[in-house]
Amino acid sequence: MQWENLTAPDFARAVQETGVCLLTFGVLERHSEHLPLGTDYLVVHSLARQAAEIEPAVVFPPFYFGQIYEARCFPGTVALKPTLLLELIGAVVDEIGRNGFKKIILVNGHGGNAHLLPFIAQASLYEKKPYTLYLFQGHMSAEDHERWAATLETSLHGHACECETSISLATHPHLVHMERVPAASGQPLGRLKQLPGAYSGIWWYAEYPEHYAGDARPATAEKGKILQDLQVQALARFIKAVKEDTVTPALENEFFEREARLRA
């Protein structure tokens, strides 16, 4: 169920019947020369909608704000001030909770959020909330991973690659320009190899200055449908597990009771 498509009475019923809301995270950024700026949020929102049809849940409208500072040098990128971004995400999650959801699942569709969203989840321990926050990390079975690998022809993946382009062809083919796929694959340049073990904010740009990691030339919609179904089934299983979870909320209550006694 899509939040924005429900009437107010239907929404109230959906909150009571499902108890779970999915908040998807994508961004607006360059995806080589052949995929749209909104690729991440288009793909992840489609994933969430399909999973919520299998295991009923409410899906928040497309959310396209996240960590994407490494793409500010490209046209079309939207990168909010870091403090504003954190406040915005916190406020949106709180509003979802205010509307009655006791369980909120964050679903990431952008690699650049790999540090941001775990931090958001960890920061939920700063103060007690009327909801429990979960972060879906894309868990698939060993058999699913084998099928994923067997579907693809290339080995390097990361951005606008064979898998992301294939899923885009399955999700929004009218926005994909296969005729613009670069003639050469996007390989890491190793421009920071003189600093082994170091982390720098410029690392992604150093490796992939054209925001292309992999080879999209073998991408097809047929492959995308297989890959997308694996992700949809994994997310649907996660939604079900979250619905049945009583341990996490109980542990949070225990934690905040101890914290309150400490302050008393």
Sequence and secondary structure as in RCSB ss.txt:
>XXXX:A:sequence
MQWENLTAPDFARAVQETGVCLLTFGVLERHSEHLPLGTDYLVVHSLARQAAEIEPAVVFPPFYFGQIYEARCFP
GTVALKPTLLLELIGAVVDEIGRNGFKKIILVNGHGGNAHLLPFIAQASLYEKKPYTLYLFQGHMSAEDHERWAA
TLETSLHGHACECETSISLATHPHLVHMERVPAASGQPLGRLKQLPGAYSGIWWYAEYPEHYAGDARPATAEKGK
ILQDLQVQALARFIKAVKEDTVTPALENEFFEREARLRA
>XXXX:A:secstr
 BGGGS HHHHHHHHHHH EEEEEE     BTTTB TTHHHHHHHHHHHHHHHHTT EE      S  GGGTTST
T     HHHHHHHHHHHHHHHHHTT SEEEEEE  GGGTTHHHHHHHHTTSS  SSEEEEE     HHHHHHHHH
H S S  SBSSHHHHHHHHHH GGG  GGGS SS B    TTTTSTT   TTHHHHH TTS BB  TT  HHHHH
HHHHHHHHHHHHHHHHHHH  HHHHHHHHHHHHHHHHH 
